Amino acid sequence: MKNIFKLTLALLVVAGISTGCSDFLEPSVDQNKPTDTAIQSIDDLNSVVLGAHDFMNSTGLYGRDFVAGPEAMSDNAFSNQNSGRFIVQSQFNFTENSGYAETIWDDFYEAIAAANIAIGAELESTPAVDYAKGQAYAIRAFAHMQLLLNFGQQFSGGTLGIPYITTYNEGNLLPAREPVADIWNKIGADFEQAATLMDPSLDAGNPVFMNHTAVKALQSRYYLYTAEFDAAIAAADAILPGYTPVSAANLAAAWASGSGPNAIFEMGFTSTNNVGNNSLARIYRDTNYGDVEATQDLYDAYDPNDARLDLFSVEGDTIRISGKYVDELGSDNTRIIRFAEVWLNKAEALARRGGAADLIEAVDMINTLSTARGVNDPYTYGTQAQVIADVLAERRLELAFEGHRLFDLARHELNIPYVSVPGRGVNFMTNGPIPFGDQMFVLPIPQAEMDANSSMDQNPYYTN
C-alpha cells in the first residue's frame, strides 16, 4: 500500500507539523512507514496533536468540501455549475474514482495517523501529557465517526463499516472493514477515554483546539446518533449550564466576526494560513466560484421574522448563504460544533426518549432558540412524532450550510427530498427523491484504496 509518511516524524516536528504538515503527508489507511524516532517531549507531542488538527483544515474537509458537499446532497442546496464545482455531489453521481470521496478518506485517515502517533508516544504521564493524548483520542474518535457516516453501510441496508485504526505502523497493514456496530462502540470508547484524560482546568478557552468542552459536545452528538438518549442528555447537560443563545440583533455580527456564535470547536484559519480561493465563502457567496446556492424550499422554511434570514442574500431567483462565511480570502473559521447544536442535540434526545415531561422540555428548548432568533410563532406541544419533526425542522434552520442536513435526514431514516430548481443548476440524476436505504446513501471506497488493500470490500452500488 502507499506510504502515509514521506518524511520521518523527526523531520515533521522540526519543520513544524502544526503549520504545514499537509505538505508532507501522503494518504493511506495502512500508515506503513516507520517514524524512525520517538516523541521526546511534551512540545513534540503537542506538535503532533496540532498536526492532527491541521489535516482537518484541508480544502477537502473543513476548509470547504466536507461542509458544502453534504449540503449540496440534501434539500438545502444545489450546484449551479458556475465553475464546475459540486456538480457530482448535487447529482449524487459518484464513482470509485471520485475525488471528493478519496479526499475525505485520505485526509481523515491522515488525521488518525497523527493521532495514533501521539497516543503511542512513550512519555511519562503528567496532566499536560494526558491532556494532549486525550485530544488525540478525541480526534481519532471524531475522524472515524465522520468516515463511518460517509462510507459505512448503516444508511444503505448493509452492515459493513470502515477500518478502525488504533496503531501506527503496527499489526495488520491491510485492514478490513469492521461491522458498523463495532465501529460505533470503538468511537464511543475513544471519546470516553479522551474525556477521562483531559483535565478541564487545562482548557485554554480557544475553540480552534480540541478541548474538554468539545469532547462533551461531540459526545452529545455521538450518543444522539447511536440512540443512547440518556447519555446524550447527560453529555449536553455537562456543558450547557449558563449557555444563552445569541440574540436576533447580534446574530449576523456574531457570524461575521470570523468565529461562529458560541463556537465550541472549529477549524482555525487566519489571513496568512487558509485555503484561499478554495474557501467556503468563495463557494457560498456570489464570487467567481459561487457554485452552491440555497434552495427556495429551505429559504421558505424560515419565519419572516427569523434573524437567520439575514444570513441569506436574495437576488432574483438566486438565494445564497452569504452571512455565515463572509471573508472571501478564507480566514473565517469553520464551525464543527456550536452550543446551539448541543442544545438541539439535547432537545432531540428528549423528544426521542419520549416521556411526557421530555416532550414538554424538548418543545420549550426549541422555542427558546427560535424566540432568540426573533420568531414569534412558537412550536406547540403535540405527539412524539410531531415534536421529533419540529426539532428536526429547527435543526435545519439553525445548522443550515454547516454540513449536517444530509446526515440528519439519514439518521431519521428519511428520503432525501428532490427539490426542483429549473434552470438554476443540477438536480439529482434520479430526477426524484432518493429513498432511505438506497445504495446511493453511501460513498464509494476510493479505487486507490481498493487497489492497494486486498482486504477491502467495496460498497455494492459501485461494484457493477
Residue pairs with C-beta under 8 A, 6 or more apart in sequence:
1 28
1 29
1 30
1 32
1 173
1 174
1 452
1 453
2 26
2 27
2 28
2 30
2 448
2 452
3 26
3 28
3 32
3 33
4 25
4 26
4 27
4 28
4 30
4 31
4 32
4 33
4 109
4 110
4 113
5 12
5 24
5 25
5 26
5 31
5 33
5 35
5 113
6 24
6 25
6 26
7 15
7 24
8 34
8 35
8 36
8 37
9 35
9 36
9 37
9 39
9 48
9 117
10 35
10 36
10 37
11 24
12 21
12 24
12 47
12 48
12 51
13 39
13 44
13 47
13 48
15 24
16 47
17 24
17 47
17 48
17 50
17 51
17 54
17 114
18 46
18 47
18 50
18 51
18 53
18 54
19 54
19 273
20 54
21 51
21 54
21 55
21 114
22 54
22 55
22 57
22 58
22 110
25 55
25 110
25 113
27 105
27 106
27 107
27 109
27 110
28 106
28 109
28 449
28 452
29 105
29 109
29 163
29 165
29 175
29 449
29 453
30 173
30 174
30 175
30 452
30 453
31 109
31 113
31 116
31 165
31 168
31 169
31 173
32 169
32 173
33 169
34 169
35 117
35 168
35 169
38 121
38 122
39 45
39 48
39 117
39 118
39 121
39 122
39 123
41 123
42 123
42 126
42 128
42 129
42 132
44 121
45 118
45 121
45 123
45 129
45 132
45 133
46 132
48 114
48 117
48 118
48 121
48 136
49 114
49 115
49 118
49 132
49 135
49 136
49 139
49 210
50 209
51 114
52 111
52 112
52 114
52 115
52 118
52 135
52 136
52 139
53 111
53 139
53 208
53 209
53 210
53 267
55 61
55 107
55 108
55 110
55 111
55 114
56 62
56 107
56 108
56 111
56 139
56 143
56 267
57 63
57 267
57 268
57 269
57 275
58 103
58 107
58 275
59 65
59 103
59 275
59 278
60 66
60 100
60 103
60 104
60 106
60 107
61 103
61 104
61 107
61 108
61 267
62 267
62 334
62 336
63 267
63 269
63 274
63 275
63 278
63 279
63 280
63 330
63 334
64 275
64 278
64 279
64 280
64 282
64 283
65 100
65 103
65 104
66 104
66 146
66 403
67 280
67 334
67 401
67 402
67 403
68 77
68 86
68 89
68 280
68 283
68 284
68 292
68 401
68 403
69 86
69 89
69 100
69 403
70 89
70 403
70 404
70 405
70 406
70 407
71 77
71 292
71 400
71 401
71 403
71 405
71 406
72 78
72 79
72 86
72 89
72 90
72 292
73 89
73 90
73 92
73 406
73 416
74 405
74 406
74 409
74 416
75 295
75 297
75 298
75 405
75 409
75 416
75 417
75 418
75 419
76 294
76 295
76 298
76 396
76 400
76 401
76 405
77 292
77 293
77 294
77 295
77 298
77 401
78 90
78 292
78 293
78 295
78 419
78 421
78 424
78 425
78 426
78 427
79 85
79 86
79 87
79 89
79 90
79 291
79 292
79 293
79 425
79 426
80 290
80 291
80 292
80 293
80 318
80 424
80 425
80 426
81 87
81 291
81 425
81 426
82 289
82 290
82 291
83 288
83 289
83 290
83 291
84 291
85 283
85 289
85 291
85 292
86 283
86 291
86 292
87 93
87 291
87 426
88 94
88 98
88 100
89 100
90 425
90 426
90 427
90 428
91 426
91 427
91 428
91 429
92 428
92 429
92 430
92 434
92 440
93 429
94 100
94 101
94 443
94 444
94 462
95 444
95 462
96 444
96 445
96 446
96 447
96 450
96 458
96 462
97 446
97 447
98 443
98 444
98 446
100 443
101 150
101 151
101 443
101 444
101 445
101 446
102 446
102 447
102 448
102 449
104 146
104 147
104 150
104 443
105 147
105 151
105 445
105 446
105 449
106 446
108 143
108 144
108 146
108 147
109 143
109 147
109 165
111 139
111 140
111 143
112 139
112 140
112 143
112 144
112 165
113 165
113 168
114 136
114 139
115 136
115 137
115 139
115 140
115 143
116 136
116 140
116 165
116 166
116 167
116 168
117 168
118 132
118 133
118 135
118 136
119 133
119 136
119 137
119 140
119 166
120 167
120 168
121 129
121 133
123 129
127 199
127 202
128 202
130 197
130 198
130 199
131 197
131 198
131 199
131 202
133 197
134 193
134 194
134 195
134 196
134 197
134 198
134 212
134 215
135 194
135 198
135 209
135 210
135 211
137 190
137 191
137 193
137 194
137 197
138 190
138 191
138 194
138 198
138 210
138 214
138 215
138 218
139 210
140 166
140 190
141 186
141 187
141 188
141 190
141 191
141 194
141 218
141 222
142 218
144 162
144 164
144 165
144 183
144 186
144 187
144 190
145 187
145 222
145 225
147 162
148 154
148 161
148 162
148 180
148 183
148 184
148 187
149 407
149 410
150 442
150 443
151 161
151 162
151 442
151 443
151 445
151 459
152 160
152 161
152 162
152 180
152 183
152 442
153 159
153 160
153 161
153 180
153 442
153 459
154 161
154 180
155 410
155 436
155 437
155 441
155 442
156 437
156 438
156 439
156 440
156 441
156 442
156 459
156 460
156 461
157 437
157 439
158 180
158 442
158 459
158 460
159 179
159 180
159 181
160 177
160 178
160 179
160 180
160 457
160 459
161 177
161 178
161 179
161 180
161 182
161 183
161 184
162 177
162 178
162 183
163 175
163 176
163 177
163 178
164 175
164 178
164 182
164 183
164 186
165 175
166 186
172 455
174 453
174 454
174 455
174 456
175 453
175 455
176 455
176 456
176 457
177 456
177 457
184 226
187 222
188 222
188 223
188 226
191 215
191 218
191 219
191 222
192 219
194 215
195 212
195 215
195 216
195 219
198 211
198 212
198 215
199 212
200 212
200 213
202 212
203 211
203 212
203 213
204 211
205 211
207 214
207 259
207 263
207 264
207 265
207 266
207 333
208 265
208 266
208 267
208 268
208 333
210 265
211 264
211 265
213 239
213 264
214 264
214 265
214 336
214 337
216 235
216 236
216 238
216 239
217 235
217 236
217 239
217 264
217 265
217 337
217 339
217 341
217 342
218 265
218 337
219 231
219 232
219 235
220 232
220 233
220 235
220 236
220 342
220 345
220 346
220 349
221 232
221 337
221 341
221 342
221 345
222 232
223 229
223 231
223 232
223 235
223 349
224 232
224 345
224 348
224 349
225 411
227 352
229 349
229 350
229 352
229 353
230 349
230 353
232 345
232 346
232 349
233 346
233 349
233 350
233 353
236 342
236 343
236 345
236 346
236 349
237 346
239 264
239 339
239 342
240 339
240 342
240 343
240 346
243 262
243 339
243 342
243 343
244 372
245 262
245 339
245 340
245 343
245 368
245 369
245 372
245 373
246 254
246 261
246 262
246 372
247 372
248 307
248 372
248 373
248 374
249 307
250 261
251 261
251 307
251 308
251 310
251 311
251 373
252 307
252 310
252 311
252 323
254 260
254 261
254 262
255 261
255 311
255 323
255 324
255 326
256 323
256 326
258 326
258 327
258 331
258 332
258 333
259 266
259 333
260 266
260 324
260 333
260 335
260 338
261 338
261 340
262 338
262 339
262 340
263 333
263 335
263 337
263 338
263 339
264 336
264 337
264 338
264 339
264 342
265 336
265 337
266 333
266 334
266 335
266 336
267 333
267 334
267 336
268 333
269 275
269 279
269 330
269 331
269 332
269 333
269 334
270 331
271 329
271 331
274 329
274 330
274 331
275 330
276 329
276 330
277 289
277 330
278 330
279 325
279 327
279 328
279 329
279 330
279 332
280 324
280 325
280 330
280 332
280 334
281 287
281 325
281 326
281 327
281 328
281 329
281 330
281 332
282 288
282 289
282 290
282 328
282 330
283 289
283 290
283 291
283 292
284 290
284 292
284 320
284 321
284 322
284 324
284 325
284 401
285 320
285 322
285 325
285 326
285 328
286 313
286 315
286 318
286 320
286 322
287 328
290 320
293 318
293 319
293 320
293 421
293 424
293 425
294 312
294 319
294 320
294 321
294 400
294 401
295 319
295 419
295 421
296 317
296 319
296 419
296 421
297 417
297 419
298 319
298 396
298 400
299 309
299 312
299 314
299 319
301 393
301 396
301 397
302 308
302 309
302 397
303 370
303 374
303 375
303 376
303 377
305 374
305 375
305 376
306 370
306 373
306 374
306 375
306 397
307 373
307 374
308 373
308 397
308 398
308 400
310 323
311 321
311 322
311 323
311 324
312 319
312 320
312 321
312 322
312 323
313 319
313 320
313 322
313 323
314 320
317 424
318 424
321 400
321 401
324 401
324 402
325 332
325 334
326 332
335 402
340 369
340 398
340 399
341 395
341 398
341 399
341 404
343 365
343 368
343 369
344 365
344 366
344 369
344 391
344 394
344 395
344 398
344 399
346 365
347 361
347 362
347 365
347 366
347 391
347 394
348 362
348 388
348 391
348 392
348 395
350 358
350 359
350 361
350 362
350 365
351 358
351 359
351 362
351 384
351 387
351 388
351 390
351 391
352 384
352 388
354 384
359 381
359 384
359 387
360 381
362 387
362 391
363 379
363 380
363 381
363 387
363 390
366 379
366 390
366 391
366 394
367 378
367 379
369 394
369 398
370 378
370 379
370 394
370 397
371 378
373 397
373 398
379 387
379 390
379 394
381 387
382 390
388 412
392 408
392 412
395 404
395 408
396 405
396 408
399 405
399 408
406 416
409 415
409 416
409 436
410 436
410 441
413 436
413 437
414 436
415 433
415 434
415 435
415 436
416 428
416 433
416 434
416 436
416 441
417 433
418 427
418 428
418 430
418 431
418 432
418 433
418 434
419 427
420 427
421 427
428 434
430 440
434 440
434 441
439 459
439 460
439 461
440 461
442 459
442 461
443 459
444 458
444 459
444 461
444 462
445 456
445 457
445 458
445 459
445 462
449 456
450 456
450 458
